[in-house]
Amino acid sequence: MGDDSGRTTTSPTSAPPKSKLLLPASCDPPGPQNPQRQLVWVVFGATGHIGRSIVKAALSHGDLVTAVGRTYADTIPTMHSWLSAPRSPLSSSSPPDNFSPITPSQNYLPLLCDVRVRETVNAVVKTSISHWTRIDIVANCSGYGVIGACEDQDEFEIRNQFETNFWGTLNIIQLTLPYFRERFTQTGEGGRYLILSSTGGALGVPGLGPFCATKYAVEGLIESMLYEVDAFNIKATLVEPGHVRRDEPGTSTTLPTFGHFSITPASEPYAAATAPAGHAKRMVQWLGERQPTSVVKAAELVWQLGHCSFPPLRLLLGSFAVESVRDRLRCVIEEIEDWKFLSFGEDGGGSGKGDKSDGDDNAEVKDEKDVKMEEDGDGEDISS
């Protein structure tokens, strides 16, 4: 990976990359030791800026892609217009020798669906199999969130987040798993899921309570499912990006202020300028166009994730994601250590500290440690 020290550019498109961004060798990424094959992707949520960049990355490497937009917001002609955009600067590898010399439009199938409606998801799956004869990778980049205090969000807003983020993911999985299992039975090949989660699936964020709840649900679903489908050679990865900016060539770098989030007005108890419930909104406003994580680099790594032999359960993208999730886990571990004596003592194991009375003046008291939840980080190649 390239050295980010002393960097002055804000976008990887400003200069050629110093070295190719690669997943670690332990996962066997595409390369001389793992020759690239032409795979078929179905990308739900392909019109969001992360989904769109993943579609372009896959196409630039010669893969075949079904890009799925939203029935209530996108059109097929608009999605076709993407093909005129420049090639990703990180997609420098040439397609394998056995690739047919075909135009991008022959590699690309735009479709529409609403992930909340199973019938539309099923239609996408059937159309993709009919068109390409197979599916290798299913990526879900669809998502929706509401910024506001838990108390202020109404039932419709909360249910819509669960319908899109959790039920949408479950619809996609339940309607594609039978195909992947049957494929394994016939050929020995299974399939792969790449699920765009969030750092909100690993830690609670004030102002994003219901959204975080949906992502926690998705992470629990995928982690549990992996145990059930491992025997069918079906793999899945939860991708957790942090504050992603749009730096793709040929597209506007300006993102909507709140992206795919809507805002619920704060009620009087949560309306103060420094109220914790306003944290998420303040953070987005403060970042503006300074999101630290490159969508071009993120998409390139997700493409490699689809082609690697041993994908991880989770892939954190960007220094914000790494630092915030790591600090959250450190906090959990420290809390467990502080309170474990209550369990070990009465279980008859451990050090027996649980036998001490409340009034024991000699009882050990641990110093409290402040855990700093950093809002940004440095040193990650995917950032800036």
C-alpha positions as CSV (number, residue, x, y, z in Angstrom):
1,M,0.0,0.0,0.0
2,G,1.1,3.5,-0.6
3,D,2.5,5.8,2.1
4,D,0.0,8.5,3.1
5,S,2.5,10.6,5.0
6,G,2.9,14.1,3.7
7,R,0.1,13.8,1.2
8,T,-1.4,17.0,-0.2
9,T,-4.1,15.7,-2.6
10,T,-7.7,15.1,-1.5
11,S,-8.5,12.6,-4.2
12,P,-6.7,9.6,-5.6
13,T,-7.7,10.9,-9.1
14,S,-5.3,13.8,-8.7
15,A,-2.3,11.7,-9.4
16,P,-1.6,8.0,-10.4
17,P,-1.7,5.7,-7.4
18,K,1.8,4.9,-6.0
19,S,1.0,1.2,-5.8
20,K,-1.9,-1.1,-6.3
21,L,-4.3,-1.3,-3.4
22,L,-4.5,-5.0,-2.3
23,L,-6.3,-7.1,0.2
24,P,-3.9,-9.0,2.5
25,A,-2.3,-12.2,1.1
26,S,-4.0,-14.3,3.8
27,C,-7.3,-14.0,1.9
28,D,-5.8,-14.9,-1.4
29,P,-6.8,-11.9,-3.5
30,P,-6.9,-12.0,-7.3
31,G,-3.4,-12.1,-8.7
32,P,-0.9,-14.4,-10.3
33,Q,-1.5,-17.0,-7.5
34,N,-5.3,-16.6,-7.9
35,P,-6.1,-15.9,-11.6
36,Q,-9.1,-13.6,-12.1
37,R,-12.2,-15.2,-13.5
38,Q,-15.1,-13.3,-15.1
39,L,-17.8,-13.3,-12.4
40,V,-21.5,-12.3,-12.5
41,W,-22.5,-9.7,-9.9
42,V,-26.0,-8.6,-8.9
43,V,-25.7,-5.3,-7.1
44,F,-28.7,-4.0,-5.2
45,G,-28.7,-0.4,-4.3
46,A,-26.6,0.3,-7.4
47,T,-27.6,4.0,-7.6
48,G,-26.1,5.0,-4.3
49,H,-22.6,6.4,-4.6
50,I,-21.0,3.3,-3.0
51,G,-23.1,0.9,-5.1
52,R,-22.5,2.8,-8.2
53,S,-18.7,2.8,-7.7
54,I,-18.8,-1.0,-7.0
55,V,-20.7,-1.5,-10.3
56,K,-18.1,0.6,-12.2
57,A,-15.2,-1.2,-10.5
58,A,-16.6,-4.6,-11.5
59,L,-17.2,-3.5,-15.1
60,S,-13.8,-2.0,-15.4
61,H,-12.3,-5.4,-14.5
62,G,-14.4,-7.2,-17.1
63,D,-17.0,-8.7,-14.9
64,L,-20.7,-9.0,-15.8
65,V,-23.0,-6.9,-13.7
66,T,-26.7,-6.6,-13.0
67,A,-27.1,-3.1,-11.5
68,V,-30.4,-2.8,-9.5
69,G,-31.8,0.7,-9.0
70,R,-34.9,1.8,-7.1
71,T,-38.3,1.5,-8.7
72,Y,-39.5,4.8,-7.1
73,A,-36.4,6.9,-7.8
74,D,-34.5,5.6,-10.9
75,T,-35.0,4.9,-14.5
76,I,-33.3,2.5,-16.9
77,P,-32.2,5.3,-19.4
78,T,-30.5,7.1,-16.5
79,M,-28.7,4.0,-15.4
80,H,-27.5,3.4,-19.0
81,S,-25.9,6.8,-19.0
82,W,-23.3,5.6,-16.5
83,L,-21.5,3.7,-19.2
84,S,-20.0,6.9,-20.6
85,A,-18.2,7.6,-17.4
86,P,-14.3,7.2,-17.3
87,R,-12.6,4.1,-16.1
88,S,-11.6,3.9,-12.5
89,P,-8.0,4.9,-12.0
90,L,-7.3,1.9,-9.8
91,S,-8.7,-0.6,-12.2
92,S,-5.4,-1.1,-14.0
93,S,-5.4,-4.8,-14.5
94,S,-6.3,-6.4,-17.8
95,P,-9.1,-8.9,-18.2
96,P,-8.1,-12.6,-18.3
97,D,-7.1,-14.0,-21.7
98,N,-10.3,-16.0,-22.0
99,F,-12.5,-12.9,-21.9
100,S,-14.5,-12.1,-25.0
101,P,-13.9,-8.7,-26.5
102,I,-17.3,-7.2,-25.7
103,T,-18.4,-3.6,-25.1
104,P,-19.4,-2.4,-21.7
105,S,-23.1,-2.4,-22.5
106,Q,-22.9,-6.1,-23.1
107,N,-21.5,-6.6,-19.6
108,Y,-24.2,-4.4,-18.0
109,L,-27.8,-5.1,-17.2
110,P,-29.7,-2.4,-15.4
111,L,-32.9,-3.4,-13.6
112,L,-35.2,-1.8,-11.0
113,C,-36.8,-3.2,-7.8
114,D,-37.9,-2.3,-4.3
115,V,-36.0,-4.5,-1.9
116,R,-38.9,-4.2,0.6
117,V,-41.1,-6.1,-1.9
118,R,-40.1,-9.8,-2.3
119,E,-41.8,-10.1,-5.8
120,T,-39.6,-7.4,-7.3
121,V,-36.4,-8.9,-5.8
122,N,-37.4,-12.3,-7.1
123,A,-37.9,-10.9,-10.6
124,V,-34.4,-9.4,-10.5
125,V,-32.9,-12.7,-9.5
126,K,-34.8,-14.7,-12.2
127,T,-34.0,-12.1,-14.9
128,S,-30.3,-12.1,-14.0
129,I,-30.0,-15.9,-14.1
130,S,-31.9,-16.0,-17.4
131,H,-29.7,-13.2,-18.9
132,W,-26.2,-14.3,-17.7
133,T,-27.0,-18.0,-17.1
134,R,-25.6,-17.7,-13.5
135,I,-25.0,-15.5,-10.5
136,D,-21.7,-15.6,-8.6
137,I,-21.9,-12.6,-6.2
138,V,-24.8,-10.8,-4.6
139,A,-24.0,-7.4,-3.2
140,N,-26.5,-5.4,-1.2
141,C,-25.7,-1.7,-1.0
142,S,-29.3,-0.5,-0.4
143,G,-29.9,1.4,2.7
144,Y,-32.0,4.1,4.4
145,G,-31.8,6.0,7.6
146,V,-33.4,8.7,9.7
147,I,-31.4,11.2,11.8
148,G,-33.2,12.1,15.0
149,A,-33.7,11.1,18.7
150,C,-35.2,7.7,19.2
151,E,-38.2,9.3,20.9
152,D,-38.7,11.7,18.0
153,Q,-38.9,9.2,15.2
154,D,-42.4,8.0,14.4
155,E,-43.5,4.4,13.8
156,F,-43.5,4.9,10.0
157,E,-39.9,6.1,9.9
158,I,-38.7,3.3,12.2
159,R,-40.5,0.6,10.3
160,N,-39.3,1.9,7.0
161,Q,-35.7,1.6,8.1
162,F,-36.3,-2.0,9.2
163,E,-38.2,-2.8,6.0
164,T,-35.3,-1.4,3.8
165,N,-32.2,-2.4,5.8
166,F,-33.1,-5.6,7.5
167,W,-36.1,-7.1,5.6
168,G,-34.6,-6.0,2.3
169,T,-31.4,-7.9,3.1
170,L,-33.4,-10.9,4.3
171,N,-35.5,-10.9,1.1
172,I,-32.4,-10.9,-1.0
173,I,-30.8,-13.7,0.9
174,Q,-33.9,-15.9,1.1
175,L,-34.5,-15.6,-2.6
176,T,-30.9,-16.3,-3.7
177,L,-29.9,-19.0,-1.2
178,P,-31.9,-21.8,-2.9
179,Y,-30.1,-21.0,-6.2
180,F,-26.6,-21.0,-4.5
181,R,-27.4,-24.3,-2.7
182,E,-28.6,-26.0,-5.9
183,R,-25.6,-24.7,-7.7
184,F,-23.3,-26.3,-5.1
185,T,-25.1,-29.6,-5.5
186,Q,-24.6,-29.6,-9.2
187,T,-21.1,-28.0,-9.6
188,G,-19.5,-27.7,-6.2
189,E,-19.6,-24.0,-6.5
190,G,-21.7,-22.0,-4.1
191,G,-21.9,-18.2,-4.0
192,R,-20.9,-15.1,-2.2
193,Y,-22.7,-12.2,-0.4
194,L,-21.2,-8.8,0.1
195,I,-23.5,-6.9,2.5
196,L,-22.9,-3.2,3.0
197,S,-23.4,-2.7,6.7
198,S,-22.1,0.3,8.6
199,T,-20.0,1.3,11.7
200,G,-23.5,1.8,13.1
201,G,-23.8,-2.0,13.1
202,A,-20.9,-2.2,15.6
203,L,-21.6,0.7,17.9
204,G,-24.5,2.9,18.9
205,V,-24.6,6.4,17.5
206,P,-26.7,9.1,19.3
207,G,-29.2,10.4,16.7
208,L,-29.2,7.1,14.7
209,G,-30.7,4.7,17.2
210,P,-33.2,2.9,14.9
211,F,-30.8,2.9,12.0
212,C,-28.1,1.3,14.2
213,A,-30.7,-1.2,15.4
214,T,-31.3,-2.3,11.8
215,K,-27.6,-2.7,11.1
216,Y,-27.1,-4.7,14.3
217,A,-29.9,-6.9,13.1
218,V,-28.3,-7.4,9.7
219,E,-24.9,-8.2,11.3
220,G,-26.5,-10.8,13.6
221,L,-28.4,-12.3,10.6
222,I,-25.3,-12.7,8.4
223,E,-23.1,-14.0,11.2
224,S,-25.6,-16.6,12.1
225,M,-26.4,-17.6,8.5
226,L,-22.7,-18.3,7.8
227,Y,-22.7,-21.2,10.2
228,E,-25.8,-22.6,8.4
229,V,-24.5,-22.3,4.8
230,D,-20.8,-23.0,5.1
231,A,-21.3,-26.6,4.0
232,F,-22.7,-25.3,0.7
233,N,-19.6,-23.3,0.0
234,I,-21.5,-20.0,0.4
235,K,-19.5,-17.1,1.9
236,A,-20.5,-13.7,3.1
237,T,-18.7,-10.5,4.2
238,L,-20.1,-7.5,6.1
239,V,-18.5,-4.4,4.7
240,E,-18.4,-1.5,7.2
241,P,-17.4,1.8,5.5
242,G,-16.8,5.0,7.4
243,H,-17.6,8.5,6.0
244,V,-17.2,7.8,2.3
245,R,-16.7,10.7,-0.1
246,R,-17.4,10.7,-3.9
247,D,-14.1,11.1,-5.7
248,E,-14.9,9.1,-8.8
249,P,-13.8,10.6,-12.1
250,G,-16.6,11.9,-14.3
251,T,-19.1,12.4,-11.5
252,S,-19.9,15.3,-9.3
253,T,-17.9,15.3,-6.0
254,T,-20.8,17.0,-4.2
255,L,-22.9,14.7,-2.1
256,P,-26.3,15.5,-0.6
257,T,-25.6,16.9,2.8
258,F,-27.2,14.0,4.6
259,G,-26.8,11.3,1.8
260,H,-29.5,8.6,2.1
261,F,-30.6,9.9,5.5
262,S,-33.6,12.1,6.2
263,I,-33.9,14.4,9.2
264,T,-36.6,14.3,11.9
265,P,-37.0,17.7,13.6
266,A,-35.9,17.6,17.2
267,S,-38.5,18.0,19.9
268,E,-37.9,20.5,22.8
269,P,-36.1,18.0,25.1
270,Y,-33.5,17.2,22.4
271,A,-33.3,20.6,20.6
272,A,-30.3,22.1,22.5
273,A,-27.3,22.9,20.3
274,T,-25.1,20.4,22.3
275,A,-27.8,17.7,22.9
276,P,-26.3,14.2,22.4
277,A,-29.2,13.3,20.1
278,G,-27.9,15.9,17.7
279,H,-24.5,14.2,17.4
280,A,-25.1,12.5,14.1
281,K,-26.5,15.6,12.4
282,R,-23.6,17.8,13.8
283,M,-21.0,15.3,12.6
284,V,-22.4,15.2,9.0
285,Q,-22.6,19.0,8.9
286,W,-19.1,19.4,10.2
287,L,-17.6,16.9,7.7
288,G,-19.3,18.5,4.7
289,E,-17.2,17.4,1.7
290,R,-14.3,16.3,3.9
291,Q,-15.4,12.7,4.2
292,P,-12.0,10.8,4.8
293,T,-12.7,7.6,2.9
294,S,-12.3,7.3,-0.9
295,V,-15.2,5.6,-2.6
296,V,-12.9,4.7,-5.5
297,K,-10.5,2.8,-3.2
298,A,-13.4,1.3,-1.3
299,A,-15.0,-0.1,-4.5
300,E,-11.7,-1.5,-5.7
301,L,-11.3,-3.4,-2.4
302,V,-14.9,-4.7,-2.5
303,W,-14.2,-6.0,-6.1
304,Q,-11.2,-7.8,-4.8
305,L,-13.3,-9.2,-1.9
306,G,-15.6,-10.7,-4.5
307,H,-12.7,-12.5,-6.1
308,C,-10.6,-13.5,-3.1
309,S,-10.6,-17.2,-1.9
310,F,-10.9,-16.6,1.8
311,P,-13.1,-13.5,2.5
312,P,-13.3,-12.2,6.1
313,L,-16.6,-11.9,8.0
314,R,-16.1,-8.2,8.3
315,L,-14.1,-5.6,6.3
316,L,-13.8,-2.2,7.8
317,L,-13.0,0.6,5.2
318,G,-11.3,3.8,6.3
319,S,-9.6,5.0,9.4
320,F,-12.8,6.3,11.0
321,A,-14.4,2.8,10.8
322,V,-11.2,1.1,12.1
323,E,-10.7,3.5,15.0
324,S,-14.3,3.8,16.2
325,V,-15.1,0.1,16.0
326,R,-11.7,-0.8,17.7
327,D,-12.4,1.7,20.5
328,R,-15.9,0.3,20.9
329,L,-14.6,-3.3,21.3
330,R,-11.9,-2.1,23.7
331,C,-14.6,-0.5,25.8
332,V,-16.6,-3.7,25.8
333,I,-13.6,-5.8,26.8
334,E,-12.7,-3.4,29.7
335,E,-16.3,-3.5,31.0
336,I,-16.3,-7.3,30.9
337,E,-13.0,-7.4,32.8
338,D,-14.4,-5.0,35.4
339,W,-17.5,-7.0,36.1
340,K,-16.5,-10.6,35.4
341,F,-15.8,-11.4,39.1
342,L,-19.5,-11.3,39.8
343,S,-20.0,-14.3,37.5
344,F,-16.8,-16.3,38.2
345,G,-17.2,-16.3,41.9
346,E,-20.7,-17.7,42.0
347,D,-20.0,-20.2,39.2
348,G,-17.3,-21.7,41.4
349,G,-14.5,-20.8,39.1
350,G,-12.1,-17.9,38.5
351,S,-10.4,-16.1,41.3
352,G,-13.4,-16.2,43.7
353,K,-13.6,-12.4,44.0
354,G,-17.3,-12.6,43.9
355,D,-17.3,-14.0,47.4
356,K,-16.2,-10.7,48.9
357,S,-18.8,-8.8,50.8
358,D,-19.9,-5.3,49.8
359,G,-18.3,-3.9,52.9
360,D,-14.9,-5.4,52.4
361,D,-12.5,-2.5,52.7
362,N,-9.7,-4.5,51.1
363,A,-11.7,-5.3,48.0
364,E,-9.9,-4.3,44.8
365,V,-11.2,-1.3,43.0
366,K,-10.2,-0.8,39.5
367,D,-9.4,2.7,38.2
368,E,-11.9,3.9,35.6
369,K,-10.4,4.5,32.2
370,D,-11.7,7.0,29.8
371,V,-12.2,5.6,26.3
372,K,-11.8,8.2,23.6
373,M,-14.1,7.6,20.7
374,E,-12.1,9.2,18.0
375,E,-14.1,10.9,15.2
376,D,-11.2,10.6,12.7
377,G,-8.0,8.7,12.2
378,D,-4.9,8.6,10.1
379,G,-2.5,6.2,8.4
380,E,-5.2,4.2,6.5
381,D,-4.4,3.9,2.8
382,I,-8.1,4.0,1.9
383,S,-8.4,7.5,3.4
384,S,-7.6,10.6,1.4
